[in-house]
């Protein structure tokens, strides 16, 4: 299966990064190399692109695609929150960083990976296949209360407690081994009336389990806190989110960076001495156009936020 992924907000990302042809840029989620190719096309042979991904298949596909460009390329098999590895690869500061969050089209569409409720597959959902924790471990090993919490918080699912109850009941009979089994359990847990509206009944639960398997929100918090420190003056970090949980973390951390003062609100003047080291590039998040949504429905919920280092 070819690793294909339509890059979301492509032109907007290239503009946001304000790419210098001899600069050093990081694509923290290179995937199939869509955004990475765009960055590489703007770089001269003196420029450097550091392509990062947790997924070895993604890195291999991206490396093949990036080989046609004249710039220097370094491939890193790690998480975008691994700022030490990124800084070492860059040899210091960088001029731009891009994060395109969430699961790629390839991962969703590849039935073997177990990300999708639309295909029958083993319960896996690991972005890095070297990681130990799988969806099987969570579904069959987590306490019912913890399952309910994850599904409620990470999936924003109203029926979280009932779904956890049905999972617990089913796994007492036999282990839940496949995406198809789990999907049918979720469908049975959600009343028919509630299933008639909204997205696929398993969508939110699958999202929640995937986030837990890959600790996506934990890595994101760490990354958006630390990655701006790697930027040179005038360098930019651009982050694309796809659901409210991601966007809330990015928005909150960006706001903290923009307004770092820790003085009590009742103080007439700042005495902590903390000042912003970044500025906002766009007042509001950049959203996909109607044309892009029509051609790529997965772009519908995308939001792009951008900061520039002072």
C-alpha positions in Angstrom: 0.0 0.0 0.0 1.4 3.4 -1.0 1.8 5.9 1.8 -0.3 8.8 0.4 -1.6 11.7 2.5 -3.1 14.9 1.2 -1.4 17.7 3.1 -4.0 20.0 4.8 -3.7 23.8 4.5 -0.6 23.3 2.3 -0.3 26.8 0.9 -1.2 28.4 4.2 1.6 26.4 5.9 4.2 27.4 3.4 3.3 31.0 3.8 3.1 30.8 7.6 6.7 29.3 7.8 8.1 32.2 5.7 10.8 29.9 4.4 14.3 31.1 3.8 16.1 29.1 1.1 19.2 28.5 3.3 17.4 27.9 6.5 16.9 24.9 8.8 13.3 23.6 9.0 11.6 20.8 11.0 8.6 18.8 9.8 7.7 17.1 13.1 5.1 14.9 11.5 6.5 14.2 8.0 4.0 11.4 7.2 4.1 10.7 3.5 6.1 13.8 2.9 3.4 16.2 1.7 4.3 19.2 3.7 7.9 18.2 3.8 8.1 18.3 0.0 6.7 21.8 0.0 9.3 23.0 2.5 12.1 21.2 0.6 11.0 22.8 -2.7 11.7 26.2 -1.1 15.2 25.3 0.1 18.5 25.6 -1.7 21.3 23.0 -1.5 22.5 24.9 1.6 19.1 24.5 3.3 18.3 21.7 5.7 15.0 19.8 6.3 14.7 17.6 9.3 11.8 15.2 8.8 10.5 13.6 12.0 8.0 10.8 12.5 7.2 8.0 14.9 6.1 5.8 12.1 9.0 4.0 10.2 6.8 3.4 7.2 6.1 7.1 7.0 9.8 7.9 7.3 10.7 5.5 4.5 8.0 6.9 2.2 9.0 10.5 3.0 12.7 9.8 2.4 11.9 8.4 -1.0 9.8 11.4 -1.9 12.3 14.0 -0.5 15.3 12.4 -2.4 14.4 14.5 -5.5 15.1 17.8 -3.9 18.5 19.5 -3.7 18.4 20.5 0.0 20.0 18.5 2.7 17.6 16.1 4.5 17.8 14.3 7.8 15.3 11.7 8.8 14.5 11.2 12.5 12.6 8.2 13.8 11.3 9.8 17.0 8.5 11.9 18.4 8.2 15.6 17.7 8.4 16.2 21.4 12.0 14.9 21.4 13.5 18.4 21.3 17.0 17.1 22.3 17.2 14.8 19.2 15.8 17.6 16.9 18.3 20.1 18.3 21.2 17.7 17.8 20.2 17.0 14.2 19.9 20.7 13.5 23.2 21.5 15.2 21.5 24.3 17.1 18.5 26.5 16.5 16.1 26.2 13.6 14.2 28.6 11.4 10.8 26.9 11.4 8.8 24.0 12.8 5.6 22.5 11.4 3.4 20.0 13.2 0.4 18.4 11.4 -1.3 16.5 14.3 -3.4 13.4 14.4 -3.5 10.2 12.4 -2.6 10.2 8.7 -4.8 9.1 5.9 -2.5 6.2 5.3 -2.7 4.9 8.9 -6.5 5.2 8.8 -6.8 3.5 5.4 -4.3 0.7 6.1 -6.4 -2.0 7.7 -3.4 -3.8 9.2 -2.7 -0.9 11.6 -6.0 -1.2 13.4 -6.8 2.6 13.5 -10.1 2.5 11.7 -13.5 1.2 12.7 -14.2 0.7 9.0 -11.8 -2.2 8.6 -11.4 -5.5 10.3 -8.0 -5.7 12.0 -6.2 -6.6 15.2 -6.5 -4.0 17.9 -3.2 -2.2 17.6 -3.3 1.6 16.8 0.4 2.2 17.5 2.0 5.0 15.5 5.4 3.6 16.4 5.3 -0.2 16.1 8.2 -0.5 18.5 6.0 0.9 21.3 4.7 -1.7 23.7 1.2 -0.5 24.6 -1.5 -1.4 22.1 -5.3 -0.9 21.8 -5.7 -4.6 22.8 -4.0 -3.9 26.1 -6.2 -0.9 26.8 -9.5 -2.5 25.8 -8.8 -5.8 27.6 -6.6 -4.6 30.5 -7.8 -1.2 31.8 -10.2 -1.0 34.7 -13.8 -0.1 33.7 -13.6 3.3 35.4 -10.4 4.2 33.6 -11.8 3.1 30.3 -14.8 5.3 30.9 -12.6 8.3 31.8 -10.5 7.9 28.6 -13.5 7.5 26.3 -15.2 10.5 28.0 -12.2 12.8 28.1 -10.3 11.9 24.9 -13.3 11.0 22.8 -15.7 13.5 24.3 -18.3 10.7 24.2 -21.5 11.1 26.1 -22.0 7.3 26.4 -18.6 6.7 27.8 -19.7 4.9 31.0 -22.1 2.6 29.1 -19.5 1.8 26.4 -17.0 0.9 29.2 -19.7 -1.3 30.9 -20.4 -3.2 27.6 -16.6 -3.6 27.0 -16.1 -5.1 30.5 -19.1 -7.5 30.0 -17.8 -8.7 26.6 -14.2 -9.2 27.7 -15.3 -11.4 30.6 -16.6 -13.9 28.0 -13.4 -13.7 25.8 -10.7 -11.2 25.0 -11.8 -8.5 22.5 -9.2 -9.0 19.7 -10.3 -7.0 16.6 -11.6 -3.6 15.5 -14.7 -5.2 14.2 -15.5 -6.8 17.6 -15.0 -3.5 19.4 -17.1 -1.6 16.9 -20.0 -4.0 17.4 -19.7 -3.7 21.2 -19.8 0.1 20.9 -22.8 0.0 18.6 -24.7 -2.2 21.1 -23.8 0.2 24.0 -25.2 3.3 22.3 -29.0 3.5 22.0 -30.4 3.3 18.5 -31.9 6.8 18.7 -28.4 8.3 19.5 -26.8 6.3 16.7 -29.1 7.9 14.1 -27.4 11.3 14.2 -23.8 12.5 14.3 -20.7 10.6 13.2 -20.2 6.9 13.2 -20.9 5.6 16.7 -17.4 4.2 17.1 -15.5 7.3 16.0 -15.1 9.0 19.3 -14.2 5.8 21.2 -11.6 4.8 18.6 -10.1 8.3 18.8 -9.9 8.1 22.5 -8.1 4.8 22.5 -5.7 5.9 19.8 -4.8 9.0 21.8 -4.2 6.9 24.9 -2.1 4.3 23.0 0.2 7.0 21.6 0.0 9.4 24.5 -0.7 12.1 21.9 -1.8 14.8 24.2 1.1 14.3 26.6 3.6 14.6 23.7 1.8 17.6 22.4 1.9 19.5 25.7 5.6 18.8 26.0 6.3 19.8 22.4 4.4 23.1 22.3 6.1 24.1 25.5 9.6 23.3 24.4 9.8 23.6 20.6 9.6 27.4 20.5 12.9 27.5 22.4 14.6 25.9 19.4 13.6 28.8 17.1 16.0 31.5 15.9 14.8 35.1 16.1 12.2 35.5 13.4 11.7 31.7 13.2 8.1 30.4 13.3 6.2 27.4 14.6 3.0 26.4 12.8 0.7 23.8 14.3 -2.4 22.1 12.6 -4.9 20.6 15.0 -7.9 18.5 14.1 -10.0 18.3 17.2 -10.8 20.5 20.3 -8.5 18.6 22.7 -5.5 19.3 20.5 -6.5 22.8 19.8 -7.1 23.6 23.4 -3.6 22.5 24.4 -2.0 24.5 21.6 -4.1 27.6 22.2 -3.4 27.5 26.0 0.3 27.0 25.6 0.6 29.7 22.9 -1.3 32.1 25.1 1.0 31.3 28.1 4.0 32.1 25.9 2.4 35.3 24.6 1.4 36.4 28.1 4.0 34.9 30.5 3.4 37.3 33.4 2.7 35.4 36.6 1.8 38.4 38.8 -1.6 38.4 40.6 -4.2 40.2 38.5 -4.7 42.8 41.2 -1.1 44.1 40.8 -1.1 47.4 39.0 2.2 46.7 37.3 4.2 43.6 36.5 6.9 42.8 39.0 7.8 39.2 37.9 9.8 40.5 35.0 8.6 37.8 32.6 8.1 39.1 29.0 6.9 37.4 25.9 9.6 36.0 23.6 7.1 35.3 20.7 4.4 37.1 18.8 1.2 36.0 17.2 1.4 35.8 13.4 -2.4 35.5 12.9 -5.1 36.8 15.3 -7.4 33.9 14.6 -6.6 30.3 13.6 -6.4 29.8 9.8 -9.1 27.5 8.5 -9.4 25.5 5.3 -11.3 27.0 2.4 -14.6 25.6 1.2 -12.7 24.4 -1.9 -10.2 22.4 0.1 -12.9 20.9 2.3 -14.8 19.8 -0.8 -11.7 18.1 -2.3 -10.4 16.7 1.0 -13.2 16.2 3.6 -10.7 15.3 6.3 -9.5 18.9 6.3 -12.9 20.1 7.6 -11.9 20.4 11.3 -8.3 21.7 10.7 -7.0 24.8 12.4 -3.6 26.3 11.9 -2.0 28.4 14.7 1.3 30.2 14.2 3.8 32.0 16.5 7.0 33.8 15.6 10.1 34.0 17.9 11.2 37.5 18.7 
